[in-house]
Each structure stands twice: as structure tokens, then as C-alpha cells.
Amino acid sequence: MSEKEISKGEFRSVSQAVGGINAMINESCKDKDALTLVKYISEDEREEKLLANQQVIKTPIVRNGKQATVGYASEVWKGWS
């Protein structure tokens, strides 16, 4: 997310496509403080904290219409022909 941050609308769309906000959290990110904050904050506040700390979101985020993946998923992408 260093080049261009994800917008709130795009975040919600991707989140819905991948099965929720928790599926977007990168458990092995370098920023352990932000990861802890995002993981243990209330569900109501998690979206805003993830948008404010996008270094915790799995990358790459790849979209194909209404479908999306987070993280490396080449087998899924091959099926998107």
C-alpha cells in the first residue's frame, strides 16, 4: 500500500469478496504494534483502524469484477480467465 492507499469503498468491496475484514489482516506484517491494535480492537472500530494502518492489510489485492483476492493467490487468478 506504499504507492496508493485503498479507499473505504474499495476496502468494503474487497472485504466482502474475501470473506470479511479478518481475512484481509496480514498476520506476518512487520508492524506488530499496528497488527496488535487492529486484531484486538472492537469489531465496530476495526475497519477504520485498518484503513488508518494499511500496512497491516495483505497484499497484493487483486480484483476481477466482483471477485477479489488478498495475498498471493496465483491458482485463483488462473481460474479467472
N, C-alpha and C positions, 0 to 999 in steps of 0.2 A: 504494500500500500504506500510505498515511498513516493511514487510518481503521482498518482491520482487517488484520492480517497473515495470510498464508496458513499453514495448518497443514501439518505434514510429510505427513500422509496425502493432503490435498488437493493439495499440491505434486506428490507422486508420481503421482497420478491425472491431473492436468493434463499433467505431463511426458510420461507415456505416450501421452496422446491427441494431443499436438502433435508427437511425434517425438523426444523426448528433452530433456535439460536444456539443451543448447546452443541449441535453438530458443526457449528462454524468456529468454535473455540479451538485454537491450536495449543494443545496441552504441552507441546515441546518448544514453545516460543522462548526467546531469550529474556524477555521482560517478565520475570517471575512475580514481581510486585503487582504489576497490572493484571497478570493472569490470576493471581490470588484474589484481587479485588473483584474481578469480573465473575469468577467462579462462585464466590461466596456472598455476593450481594443479592438482594431480593430479586425475584423474577421480574417484578414491576420496573426495576431500575436497570436491569441487565442490558437491554437494548441501547439505552443512552450511554452507558459506560463503555460498551463495545464500540459504539460509534466514536466516542471520545478517545478510545485506546485501540485504534485499528491495527496496531502491531500484534495484537492477540488473535486476530482473525486468520484462519487458514488461507493460504494462497497456493496455487493460483485459483481465482474464481473464474470459472468458465461457464458461459451461458450458451444455450441453444434454444432460442424461443423461450418457452416457459420452463424448460428443463435447466438445471444448473448442477455444478459440482463445486466442491471446495477441496483443495488439496489436489495432489497428482492422481488422476484417475484415467489413464490412457485407455484402459479397456472399455470404460463407459463412453469415452469420446469416439472410439472406433465404431461403436454401435449407433452413433448419431448421424450416419450418412444421409 
